[in-house]
Amino acid sequence: MSTNINKPSLPVSKPLTLGLFGFGVVGKGLYDVLQSTPALQASIKKICIKTPDKKRAISQNHFTTSSEELLNDDSINVIVELIDDADAAYEIVKAALKKGKAVVSANKKMIAAHFEELLQLQHEYKTAFLYEGSCCASIPIIRNLEEYYDNDLLTSVKGIVNGSTNYILTKIFENDLSFKDALLQAQQLGFAESDPSLDIEGHDAANKLTILLAHAFGNIATPNDFIYNGITSIKKTDTILAHEKHLKIKLVATAQKINNNQLAAFVLPQFVEANDELSNVSNEFNGLITESSFADKHFFKGKGAGAYPTAAAVLSDISALRYDYKYEYKKYLQPNKLTLTNDYFLKIFVSADDLEKINKDDFEWIEEWHNEASNNWVIGIIHATKLQENDWWKQTGVSLILHQNPIVNNVEYKKIGKRSLQLAGVI
């Protein structure tokens, strides 16, 4: 006896014709990946570049210097923006959305600077703007925050979100390279730009954290709204001390719920213990840990720099557009969101080549104090506003590294009780 079963019909995917802006490391990577995935039904019709005379691996017929040629072509239904100029990228994305074209981007600086405007454009023109490649390259974190955690109550998202700095720190710790040599190696391998300041000074990680904040907690912020720094101030003596204590130093982006109404966010170097998941995230890899009320803890790990890892994320967004996927921004639209605050305490390690550079008056109390010629350090508790408002800890010769468990919230602080520096006998 045969039974006729009505099979559910699958959604019909639409062919995609792409206009690509930029043919650098990621743009070339995307082109290569698309050649290997013909089943995707996505093809690049034209590539807009800035320098027409530059030698490239494919025919010049693919290229144009006119942005209007792509934006005004009705047969192009997706604009892929992969240039390194954040201001120009914003104008391209804005123009494309206004013309009703879907847009895919990996430009975290542009997105962080214009998040609210881009959100409004998507709503007004009913077009999709996807940017998985802007955070953690190959790790599909944005869509997970959008879909998997849409109703779960996240308590924290933290991790290594910049592959360049992680590569440099890995080489310093594992190969005993100098900062300069580790940076040069990262540049030679294509993990860091010729001008690496966005990475090593923490700007890139801060931009990524603003995007994660929007999708994890519904908060629209800029890097100026929270504390952040890079890795340029980390000294040889800091790494020696970390080795002695069986710790590593990682640049960690953190967004953490500190009470029922408020959220702390920061990007700072941090000591990481051997049993921490982030301890084994090495080289150009990124790693993210999410914690939530129902699902508890998840750990994501993947390559965070390089042509193909980022191109894979861009390709994933392009694929999602075949079924008209859009971000819903559920956390942003919900009432009674957590608000970002600097009203919390941090446990920090500060070292300096000159004792006078450490502003001990900013500390609530100091737990450890070490003093010797050109190597002075303290471990203590400090209110986050002191770091946000004062910049003594960003002087040349001073480095600030977070404790392994850095946040001391107001409740914990009151339980411990405030101890003055005088009682601690350090001044």
C-alpha positions as a Markdown table, in Angstrom:
| # | Residue | x | y | z |
|---|---|---|---|---|
| 1 | Met | 0.0 | 0.0 | 0.0 |
| 2 | Ser | 1.4 | 3.4 | -1.0 |
| 3 | Thr | 0.8 | 6.6 | 0.9 |
| 4 | Asn | 0.9 | 10.0 | -0.7 |
| 5 | Ile | 2.6 | 12.5 | 1.5 |
| 6 | Asn | 2.5 | 16.2 | 0.6 |
| 7 | Lys | 6.0 | 17.4 | 1.0 |
| 8 | Pro | 6.3 | 20.9 | 2.3 |
| 9 | Ser | 7.5 | 23.3 | -0.4 |
| 10 | Leu | 10.9 | 24.9 | 0.2 |
| 11 | Pro | 11.2 | 28.7 | 0.0 |
| 12 | Val | 12.3 | 29.7 | -3.5 |
| 13 | Ser | 15.7 | 31.4 | -3.5 |
| 14 | Lys | 16.3 | 34.3 | -5.9 |
| 15 | Pro | 19.4 | 34.8 | -8.0 |
| 16 | Leu | 21.6 | 37.6 | -6.8 |
| 17 | Thr | 23.6 | 40.0 | -9.0 |
| 18 | Leu | 26.3 | 41.7 | -7.0 |
| 19 | Gly | 28.0 | 45.0 | -7.3 |
| 20 | Leu | 31.3 | 44.8 | -5.4 |
| 21 | Phe | 33.1 | 47.9 | -3.9 |
| 22 | Gly | 36.7 | 47.1 | -3.1 |
| 23 | Phe | 39.1 | 44.4 | -4.4 |
| 24 | Gly | 41.6 | 44.3 | -1.5 |
| 25 | Val | 42.3 | 41.3 | 0.7 |
| 26 | Val | 38.7 | 40.5 | 1.5 |
| 27 | Gly | 37.2 | 41.6 | -1.9 |
| 28 | Lys | 39.6 | 39.3 | -3.7 |
| 29 | Gly | 38.9 | 36.5 | -1.2 |
| 30 | Leu | 35.1 | 36.9 | -1.8 |
| 31 | Tyr | 35.7 | 36.7 | -5.6 |
| 32 | Asp | 37.7 | 33.5 | -5.2 |
| 33 | Val | 35.1 | 31.9 | -2.9 |
| 34 | Leu | 32.2 | 32.8 | -5.2 |
| 35 | Gln | 34.0 | 31.0 | -8.0 |
| 36 | Ser | 34.0 | 27.9 | -5.9 |
| 37 | Thr | 30.3 | 28.1 | -5.0 |
| 38 | Pro | 28.3 | 28.1 | -8.3 |
| 39 | Ala | 25.2 | 26.6 | -6.5 |
| 40 | Leu | 24.8 | 29.9 | -4.6 |
| 41 | Gln | 23.4 | 31.6 | -7.8 |
| 42 | Ala | 25.3 | 34.8 | -7.0 |
| 43 | Ser | 27.6 | 36.5 | -9.4 |
| 44 | Ile | 29.6 | 39.7 | -9.4 |
| 45 | Lys | 28.6 | 41.9 | -12.3 |
| 46 | Lys | 31.0 | 44.8 | -11.7 |
| 47 | Ile | 33.7 | 45.8 | -9.2 |
| 48 | Cys | 34.3 | 49.4 | -8.3 |
| 49 | Ile | 37.9 | 50.3 | -7.4 |
| 50 | Lys | 39.8 | 53.4 | -6.5 |
| 51 | Thr | 43.0 | 52.9 | -8.4 |
| 52 | Pro | 42.5 | 51.6 | -12.0 |
| 53 | Asp | 46.2 | 51.2 | -12.9 |
| 54 | Lys | 46.9 | 48.7 | -10.1 |
| 55 | Lys | 47.8 | 45.2 | -11.3 |
| 56 | Arg | 45.1 | 42.7 | -10.5 |
| 57 | Ala | 44.7 | 38.9 | -11.0 |
| 58 | Ile | 41.6 | 39.2 | -13.1 |
| 59 | Ser | 40.7 | 41.0 | -16.4 |
| 60 | Gln | 40.3 | 44.8 | -16.3 |
| 61 | Asn | 36.8 | 44.4 | -17.8 |
| 62 | His | 35.5 | 43.5 | -14.4 |
| 63 | Phe | 36.4 | 46.9 | -13.0 |
| 64 | Thr | 35.1 | 50.5 | -12.9 |
| 65 | Thr | 36.0 | 53.6 | -11.0 |
| 66 | Ser | 32.4 | 54.9 | -11.1 |
| 67 | Ser | 30.3 | 54.1 | -8.1 |
| 68 | Glu | 27.2 | 55.3 | -10.0 |
| 69 | Glu | 27.7 | 52.5 | -12.5 |
| 70 | Leu | 26.9 | 50.0 | -9.8 |
| 71 | Leu | 24.3 | 52.0 | -7.8 |
| 72 | Asn | 22.3 | 52.9 | -10.9 |
| 73 | Asp | 22.3 | 49.5 | -12.5 |
| 74 | Asp | 18.8 | 48.0 | -11.9 |
| 75 | Ser | 20.1 | 44.5 | -12.6 |
| 76 | Ile | 22.4 | 44.7 | -9.5 |
| 77 | Asn | 20.2 | 43.8 | -6.5 |
| 78 | Val | 23.0 | 43.5 | -3.9 |
| 79 | Ile | 25.8 | 45.9 | -3.1 |
| 80 | Val | 28.8 | 44.4 | -1.3 |
| 81 | Glu | 30.9 | 47.0 | 0.4 |
| 82 | Leu | 34.4 | 46.0 | 1.3 |
| 83 | Ile | 36.5 | 49.2 | 1.2 |
| 84 | Asp | 38.7 | 50.6 | 4.0 |
| 85 | Asp | 37.4 | 54.2 | 4.0 |
| 86 | Ala | 34.6 | 54.4 | 6.6 |
| 87 | Asp | 33.2 | 57.7 | 5.4 |
| 88 | Ala | 33.1 | 56.7 | 1.7 |
| 89 | Ala | 31.6 | 53.3 | 2.8 |
| 90 | Tyr | 28.7 | 55.1 | 4.6 |
| 91 | Glu | 27.9 | 57.1 | 1.5 |
| 92 | Ile | 27.9 | 54.0 | -0.6 |
| 93 | Val | 25.7 | 52.0 | 1.8 |
| 94 | Lys | 23.3 | 54.9 | 2.3 |
| 95 | Ala | 22.8 | 55.4 | -1.4 |
| 96 | Ala | 22.3 | 51.7 | -2.0 |
| 97 | Leu | 19.7 | 51.3 | 0.7 |
| 98 | Lys | 17.8 | 54.3 | -0.6 |
| 99 | Lys | 17.7 | 52.7 | -4.0 |
| 100 | Gly | 16.2 | 49.5 | -2.5 |
| 101 | Lys | 19.3 | 47.4 | -2.9 |
| 102 | Ala | 20.2 | 44.9 | -0.2 |
| 103 | Val | 23.7 | 45.6 | 1.2 |
| 104 | Val | 26.4 | 43.4 | 2.8 |
| 105 | Ser | 29.4 | 45.1 | 4.5 |
| 106 | Ala | 32.3 | 44.1 | 6.8 |
| 107 | Asn | 33.2 | 47.7 | 7.7 |
| 108 | Lys | 32.9 | 47.8 | 11.5 |
| 109 | Lys | 34.2 | 51.3 | 11.9 |
| 110 | Met | 31.5 | 52.7 | 9.5 |
| 111 | Ile | 28.7 | 50.6 | 11.2 |
| 112 | Ala | 29.8 | 51.7 | 14.7 |
| 113 | Ala | 29.9 | 55.3 | 13.7 |
| 114 | His | 26.5 | 55.3 | 11.9 |
| 115 | Phe | 24.5 | 52.5 | 13.6 |
| 116 | Glu | 21.4 | 54.5 | 14.3 |
| 117 | Glu | 21.2 | 56.1 | 10.9 |
| 118 | Leu | 21.7 | 52.7 | 9.2 |
| 119 | Leu | 18.9 | 51.3 | 11.4 |
| 120 | Gln | 16.6 | 54.0 | 10.3 |
| 121 | Leu | 17.5 | 53.6 | 6.6 |
| 122 | Gln | 16.7 | 49.9 | 6.7 |
| 123 | His | 13.3 | 50.6 | 8.3 |
| 124 | Glu | 12.4 | 53.5 | 6.0 |
| 125 | Tyr | 13.4 | 51.8 | 2.7 |
| 126 | Lys | 12.5 | 48.2 | 3.8 |
| 127 | Thr | 15.9 | 46.9 | 2.7 |
| 128 | Ala | 18.3 | 44.4 | 4.3 |
| 129 | Phe | 21.7 | 45.4 | 5.6 |
| 130 | Leu | 23.8 | 42.5 | 6.8 |
| 131 | Tyr | 27.3 | 42.6 | 8.3 |
| 132 | Glu | 28.3 | 39.3 | 9.9 |
| 133 | Gly | 31.9 | 39.9 | 8.5 |
| 134 | Ser | 32.3 | 43.0 | 10.7 |
| 135 | Cys | 32.6 | 41.0 | 13.9 |
| 136 | Cys | 35.0 | 38.1 | 14.4 |
| 137 | Ala | 35.3 | 37.2 | 10.7 |
| 138 | Ser | 34.5 | 33.5 | 10.5 |
| 139 | Ile | 32.5 | 33.2 | 13.8 |
| 140 | Pro | 28.7 | 33.6 | 13.0 |
| 141 | Ile | 28.1 | 35.6 | 16.2 |
| 142 | Ile | 25.7 | 38.3 | 15.0 |
| 143 | Arg | 23.1 | 35.9 | 13.6 |
| 144 | Asn | 23.4 | 33.8 | 16.7 |
| 145 | Leu | 22.7 | 36.8 | 18.9 |
| 146 | Glu | 19.8 | 37.8 | 16.6 |
| 147 | Glu | 18.2 | 34.3 | 16.4 |
| 148 | Tyr | 19.4 | 31.9 | 19.1 |
| 149 | Tyr | 19.4 | 34.4 | 21.9 |
| 150 | Asp | 16.4 | 36.5 | 20.8 |
| 151 | Asn | 14.4 | 35.6 | 23.9 |
| 152 | Asp | 17.1 | 34.2 | 26.2 |
| 153 | Leu | 18.3 | 36.6 | 28.8 |
| 154 | Leu | 22.0 | 37.2 | 28.1 |
| 155 | Thr | 24.1 | 38.1 | 31.1 |
| 156 | Ser | 27.4 | 38.6 | 29.3 |
| 157 | Val | 29.3 | 38.5 | 26.1 |
| 158 | Lys | 33.0 | 38.7 | 26.2 |
| 159 | Gly | 36.0 | 37.6 | 24.1 |
| 160 | Ile | 38.9 | 38.2 | 21.8 |
| 161 | Val | 37.5 | 40.0 | 18.8 |
| 162 | Asn | 40.6 | 41.3 | 17.1 |
| 163 | Gly | 42.8 | 38.7 | 15.3 |
| 164 | Ser | 45.8 | 41.1 | 14.7 |
| 165 | Thr | 46.3 | 41.9 | 18.4 |
| 166 | Asn | 45.8 | 38.3 | 19.4 |
| 167 | Tyr | 48.4 | 37.2 | 16.9 |
| 168 | Ile | 50.9 | 39.7 | 18.3 |
| 169 | Leu | 50.3 | 38.7 | 21.9 |
| 170 | Thr | 50.6 | 35.0 | 21.0 |
| 171 | Lys | 54.0 | 35.6 | 19.4 |
| 172 | Ile | 55.2 | 37.7 | 22.3 |
| 173 | Phe | 54.2 | 34.9 | 24.8 |
| 174 | Glu | 54.9 | 31.8 | 22.9 |
| 175 | Asn | 57.9 | 32.8 | 20.7 |
| 176 | Asp | 59.4 | 35.5 | 22.9 |
| 177 | Leu | 59.2 | 38.0 | 20.0 |
| 178 | Ser | 59.4 | 41.7 | 20.7 |
| 179 | Phe | 56.3 | 43.8 | 20.1 |
| 180 | Lys | 57.8 | 45.3 | 17.0 |
| 181 | Asp | 58.8 | 42.0 | 15.5 |
| 182 | Ala | 55.4 | 40.4 | 16.3 |
| 183 | Leu | 53.6 | 43.3 | 14.6 |
| 184 | Leu | 55.8 | 43.1 | 11.5 |
| 185 | Gln | 55.1 | 39.4 | 11.2 |
| 186 | Ala | 51.4 | 40.1 | 11.5 |
| 187 | Gln | 51.6 | 42.7 | 8.8 |
| 188 | Gln | 53.6 | 40.3 | 6.5 |
| 189 | Leu | 50.9 | 37.6 | 6.9 |
| 190 | Gly | 48.1 | 40.1 | 6.1 |
| 191 | Phe | 46.6 | 40.0 | 9.7 |
| 192 | Ala | 47.5 | 43.7 | 10.3 |
| 193 | Glu | 47.3 | 46.7 | 8.1 |
| 194 | Ser | 50.3 | 48.7 | 7.0 |
| 195 | Asp | 48.9 | 51.3 | 9.5 |
| 196 | Pro | 48.0 | 49.0 | 12.4 |
| 197 | Ser | 46.9 | 51.7 | 14.8 |
| 198 | Leu | 43.2 | 50.8 | 14.5 |
| 199 | Asp | 44.1 | 47.3 | 15.8 |
| 200 | Ile | 46.8 | 47.8 | 18.3 |
| 201 | Glu | 45.3 | 50.9 | 19.9 |
| 202 | Gly | 42.0 | 49.0 | 20.5 |
| 203 | His | 39.8 | 51.1 | 18.2 |
| 204 | Asp | 38.8 | 48.1 | 16.0 |
| 205 | Ala | 37.8 | 45.9 | 19.0 |
| 206 | Ala | 35.8 | 48.8 | 20.5 |
| 207 | Asn | 33.9 | 49.3 | 17.2 |
| 208 | Lys | 33.1 | 45.6 | 17.2 |
| 209 | Leu | 31.9 | 45.7 | 20.8 |
| 210 | Thr | 29.4 | 48.5 | 19.9 |
| 211 | Ile | 27.9 | 46.1 | 17.2 |
| 212 | Leu | 27.8 | 43.2 | 19.7 |
| 213 | Leu | 26.1 | 45.5 | 22.3 |
| 214 | Ala | 23.3 | 46.3 | 19.8 |
| 215 | His | 22.6 | 42.7 | 18.9 |
| 216 | Ala | 23.2 | 41.2 | 22.4 |
| 217 | Phe | 21.5 | 43.8 | 24.6 |
| 218 | Gly | 19.8 | 46.3 | 22.3 |
| 219 | Asn | 22.1 | 49.1 | 23.2 |
| 220 | Ile | 23.3 | 51.6 | 20.6 |
| 221 | Ala | 26.6 | 53.1 | 21.8 |
| 222 | Thr | 29.8 | 54.5 | 20.4 |
| 223 | Pro | 33.3 | 53.6 | 21.7 |
| 224 | Asn | 33.4 | 57.0 | 23.5 |
| 225 | Asp | 30.6 | 55.6 | 25.8 |
| 226 | Phe | 32.9 | 53.0 | 27.4 |
| 227 | Ile | 36.5 | 52.4 | 28.5 |
| 228 | Tyr | 38.8 | 51.0 | 26.0 |
| 229 | Asn | 42.5 | 50.6 | 25.2 |
| 230 | Gly | 44.8 | 48.5 | 23.1 |
| 231 | Ile | 48.0 | 46.6 | 23.6 |
| 232 | Thr | 50.8 | 49.1 | 22.8 |
| 233 | Ser | 51.5 | 49.9 | 26.4 |
| 234 | Ile | 52.2 | 46.3 | 27.5 |
| 235 | Lys | 55.8 | 46.0 | 28.6 |
| 236 | Lys | 58.3 | 43.1 | 28.8 |
| 237 | Thr | 58.1 | 43.2 | 32.6 |
| 238 | Asp | 54.3 | 42.6 | 32.4 |
| 239 | Thr | 54.7 | 39.5 | 30.3 |
| 240 | Ile | 57.4 | 38.2 | 32.6 |
| 241 | Leu | 55.1 | 38.6 | 35.6 |
| 242 | Ala | 52.3 | 36.9 | 33.7 |
| 243 | His | 54.5 | 33.9 | 33.0 |
| 244 | Glu | 55.5 | 33.7 | 36.6 |
| 245 | Lys | 51.9 | 33.6 | 37.6 |
| 246 | His | 51.0 | 31.1 | 34.8 |
| 247 | Leu | 48.8 | 33.6 | 33.1 |
| 248 | Lys | 48.5 | 35.0 | 29.6 |
| 249 | Ile | 47.5 | 38.5 | 28.5 |
| 250 | Lys | 44.7 | 38.9 | 26.0 |
| 251 | Leu | 42.8 | 42.0 | 24.6 |
| 252 | Val | 39.3 | 41.2 | 25.8 |
| 253 | Ala | 36.0 | 43.0 | 24.9 |
| 254 | Thr | 33.4 | 42.6 | 27.6 |
| 255 | Ala | 29.7 | 43.5 | 27.9 |
| 256 | Gln | 28.3 | 42.3 | 31.2 |
| 257 | Lys | 25.1 | 42.7 | 33.2 |
| 258 | Ile | 26.0 | 44.1 | 36.6 |
| 259 | Asn | 22.4 | 44.4 | 38.0 |
| 260 | Asn | 18.8 | 44.1 | 36.8 |
| 261 | Asn | 19.0 | 47.4 | 35.0 |
| 262 | Gln | 22.5 | 48.1 | 34.1 |
| 263 | Leu | 25.3 | 46.9 | 31.8 |
| 264 | Ala | 29.1 | 47.4 | 31.9 |
| 265 | Ala | 31.2 | 47.5 | 28.7 |
| 266 | Phe | 34.9 | 47.8 | 28.1 |
| 267 | Val | 37.8 | 46.7 | 26.0 |
| 268 | Leu | 41.1 | 46.3 | 27.9 |
| 269 | Pro | 44.1 | 43.9 | 28.1 |
| 270 | Gln | 43.3 | 41.2 | 30.7 |
| 271 | Phe | 45.2 | 38.4 | 32.5 |
| 272 | Val | 43.7 | 35.1 | 31.5 |
| 273 | Glu | 44.1 | 31.9 | 33.6 |
| 274 | Ala | 45.0 | 28.5 | 32.0 |
| 275 | Asn | 41.5 | 27.1 | 32.6 |
| 276 | Asp | 39.8 | 30.0 | 30.8 |
| 277 | Glu | 38.5 | 29.2 | 27.4 |
| 278 | Leu | 40.2 | 32.3 | 26.0 |
| 279 | Ser | 43.6 | 31.1 | 27.1 |
| 280 | Asn | 43.9 | 28.7 | 24.2 |
| 281 | Val | 42.6 | 31.2 | 21.6 |
| 282 | Ser | 45.9 | 31.8 | 19.8 |
| 283 | Asn | 47.4 | 33.5 | 16.7 |
| 284 | Glu | 44.7 | 35.2 | 14.4 |
| 285 | Phe | 41.8 | 33.2 | 16.0 |
| 286 | Asn | 39.0 | 35.0 | 17.9 |
| 287 | Gly | 37.0 | 33.5 | 20.7 |
| 288 | Leu | 33.7 | 34.6 | 22.3 |
| 289 | Ile | 32.0 | 33.4 | 25.4 |
| 290 | Thr | 28.3 | 34.1 | 25.9 |
| 291 | Glu | 26.4 | 33.5 | 29.2 |
| 292 | Ser | 22.7 | 33.5 | 29.5 |
| 293 | Ser | 19.9 | 32.6 | 32.0 |
| 294 | Phe | 18.7 | 29.5 | 30.2 |
| 295 | Ala | 21.4 | 28.2 | 27.9 |
| 296 | Asp | 24.2 | 29.0 | 30.4 |
| 297 | Lys | 27.6 | 29.3 | 28.7 |
| 298 | His | 28.6 | 28.9 | 25.1 |
| 299 | Phe | 32.0 | 29.3 | 23.6 |
| 300 | Phe | 32.6 | 30.3 | 19.9 |
| 301 | Lys | 36.0 | 30.0 | 18.3 |
| 302 | Gly | 37.2 | 30.8 | 14.7 |
| 303 | Lys | 39.7 | 32.6 | 12.6 |
| 304 | Gly | 39.3 | 36.4 | 13.1 |
| 305 | Ala | 41.6 | 37.7 | 10.4 |
| 306 | Gly | 42.6 | 36.9 | 6.9 |
| 307 | Ala | 40.9 | 37.0 | 3.4 |
| 308 | Tyr | 38.9 | 33.7 | 3.4 |
| 309 | Pro | 37.6 | 33.7 | 7.0 |
| 310 | Thr | 36.1 | 37.2 | 6.5 |
| 311 | Ala | 35.0 | 36.4 | 2.9 |
| 312 | Ala | 33.2 | 33.3 | 4.3 |
| 313 | Ala | 31.1 | 35.6 | 6.6 |
| 314 | Val | 30.3 | 37.9 | 3.7 |
| 315 | Leu | 29.3 | 34.9 | 1.7 |
| 316 | Ser | 27.0 | 33.7 | 4.4 |
| 317 | Asp | 25.2 | 37.1 | 4.4 |
| 318 | Ile | 24.9 | 36.9 | 0.6 |
| 319 | Ser | 23.4 | 33.5 | 0.9 |
| 320 | Ala | 20.9 | 34.6 | 3.5 |
| 321 | Leu | 19.7 | 37.4 | 1.1 |
| 322 | Arg | 18.5 | 34.7 | -1.3 |
| 323 | Tyr | 15.6 | 34.2 | 1.2 |
| 324 | Asp | 15.2 | 37.9 | 2.0 |
| 325 | Tyr | 16.7 | 37.6 | 5.4 |
| 326 | Lys | 16.9 | 40.7 | 7.5 |
| 327 | Tyr | 18.0 | 41.5 | 11.1 |
| 328 | Glu | 15.0 | 42.1 | 13.3 |
| 329 | Tyr | 16.8 | 44.0 | 16.1 |
| 330 | Lys | 14.5 | 42.5 | 18.7 |
| 331 | Lys | 16.6 | 43.4 | 21.7 |
| 332 | Tyr | 16.7 | 47.1 | 20.5 |
| 333 | Leu | 12.9 | 47.2 | 20.0 |
| 334 | Gln | 12.0 | 45.7 | 23.4 |
| 335 | Pro | 11.0 | 48.0 | 26.3 |
| 336 | Asn | 13.0 | 48.3 | 29.5 |
| 337 | Lys | 16.4 | 47.5 | 28.0 |
| 338 | Leu | 19.5 | 47.4 | 30.2 |
| 339 | Thr | 21.3 | 50.7 | 30.1 |
| 340 | Leu | 25.0 | 51.2 | 29.7 |
| 341 | Thr | 26.8 | 52.6 | 32.9 |
| 342 | Asn | 30.2 | 53.3 | 34.2 |
| 343 | Asp | 29.0 | 52.9 | 37.8 |
| 344 | Tyr | 31.0 | 49.8 | 38.7 |
| 345 | Phe | 34.4 | 48.8 | 40.1 |
| 346 | Leu | 37.3 | 47.1 | 38.4 |
| 347 | Lys | 40.2 | 45.1 | 39.8 |
| 348 | Ile | 43.2 | 46.2 | 37.9 |
| 349 | Phe | 47.0 | 45.7 | 37.6 |
| 350 | Val | 48.9 | 48.9 | 36.7 |
| 351 | Ser | 52.6 | 49.0 | 36.1 |
| 352 | Ala | 54.8 | 52.0 | 35.4 |
| 353 | Asp | 58.5 | 52.8 | 34.7 |
| 354 | Asp | 58.1 | 55.7 | 37.2 |
| 355 | Leu | 56.1 | 55.4 | 40.5 |
| 356 | Glu | 54.9 | 59.0 | 40.2 |
| 357 | Lys | 52.9 | 58.1 | 37.1 |
| 358 | Ile | 50.5 | 55.9 | 39.0 |
| 359 | Asn | 47.7 | 58.0 | 40.5 |
| 360 | Lys | 47.2 | 56.1 | 43.7 |
| 361 | Asp | 44.5 | 58.6 | 44.8 |
| 362 | Asp | 42.1 | 57.2 | 42.2 |
| 363 | Phe | 42.1 | 53.8 | 43.8 |
| 364 | Glu | 39.5 | 52.7 | 46.3 |
| 365 | Trp | 42.1 | 50.5 | 47.9 |
| 366 | Ile | 45.3 | 48.7 | 46.9 |
| 367 | Glu | 45.8 | 45.0 | 47.5 |
| 368 | Glu | 49.4 | 44.6 | 46.3 |
| 369 | Trp | 52.3 | 47.1 | 45.8 |
| 370 | His | 55.6 | 46.5 | 44.2 |
| 371 | Asn | 58.4 | 49.1 | 43.9 |
| 372 | Glu | 61.8 | 48.8 | 42.2 |
| 373 | Ala | 63.8 | 50.8 | 39.7 |
| 374 | Ser | 61.8 | 51.2 | 36.5 |
| 375 | Asn | 59.4 | 48.5 | 37.4 |
| 376 | Asn | 56.6 | 49.6 | 39.8 |
| 377 | Trp | 53.2 | 48.0 | 39.9 |
| 378 | Val | 50.0 | 47.9 | 42.0 |
| 379 | Ile | 46.9 | 45.7 | 42.0 |
| 380 | Gly | 43.8 | 47.4 | 43.4 |
| 381 | Ile | 40.2 | 48.4 | 43.0 |
| 382 | Ile | 39.2 | 51.4 | 41.0 |
| 383 | His | 35.9 | 52.9 | 40.0 |
| 384 | Ala | 35.3 | 52.8 | 36.3 |
| 385 | Thr | 34.5 | 56.6 | 36.1 |
| 386 | Lys | 38.1 | 57.3 | 37.3 |
| 387 | Leu | 39.4 | 55.5 | 34.2 |
| 388 | Gln | 36.8 | 57.1 | 31.9 |
| 389 | Glu | 37.5 | 60.6 | 33.2 |
| 390 | Asn | 41.3 | 60.5 | 33.8 |
| 391 | Asp | 44.0 | 59.5 | 31.4 |
| 392 | Trp | 47.1 | 59.1 | 33.6 |
| 393 | Trp | 46.9 | 55.3 | 32.9 |
| 394 | Lys | 47.4 | 56.0 | 29.2 |
| 395 | Gln | 50.8 | 57.8 | 29.7 |
| 396 | Thr | 53.9 | 56.4 | 28.0 |
| 397 | Gly | 55.5 | 53.9 | 30.3 |
| 398 | Val | 52.2 | 52.9 | 32.0 |
| 399 | Ser | 50.2 | 49.8 | 31.3 |
| 400 | Leu | 46.8 | 48.7 | 32.7 |
| 401 | Ile | 45.8 | 45.1 | 32.6 |
| 402 | Leu | 42.5 | 43.7 | 34.1 |
| 403 | His | 42.5 | 41.1 | 36.8 |
| 404 | Gln | 41.3 | 37.6 | 35.8 |
| 405 | Asn | 37.9 | 38.4 | 37.4 |
| 406 | Pro | 37.8 | 42.1 | 36.9 |
| 407 | Ile | 34.3 | 43.3 | 37.8 |
| 408 | Val | 33.6 | 44.2 | 41.4 |
| 409 | Asn | 30.0 | 45.4 | 41.4 |
| 410 | Asn | 28.5 | 47.9 | 43.9 |
| 411 | Val | 27.0 | 45.2 | 46.1 |
| 412 | Glu | 30.3 | 43.3 | 46.4 |
| 413 | Tyr | 32.1 | 46.5 | 47.1 |
| 414 | Lys | 29.8 | 47.4 | 49.9 |
| 415 | Lys | 30.1 | 43.9 | 51.4 |
| 416 | Ile | 33.9 | 44.2 | 51.4 |
| 417 | Gly | 33.8 | 47.7 | 52.8 |
| 418 | Lys | 35.9 | 50.7 | 51.7 |
| 419 | Arg | 39.5 | 50.6 | 52.9 |
| 420 | Ser | 41.6 | 53.7 | 52.6 |
| 421 | Leu | 45.1 | 53.8 | 51.2 |
| 422 | Gln | 46.3 | 55.2 | 54.5 |
| 423 | Leu | 45.0 | 52.1 | 56.4 |
| 424 | Ala | 46.6 | 49.9 | 53.8 |
| 425 | Gly | 49.9 | 51.6 | 54.7 |
| 426 | Val | 50.8 | 52.4 | 51.1 |
| 427 | Ile | 50.9 | 56.2 | 51.5 |
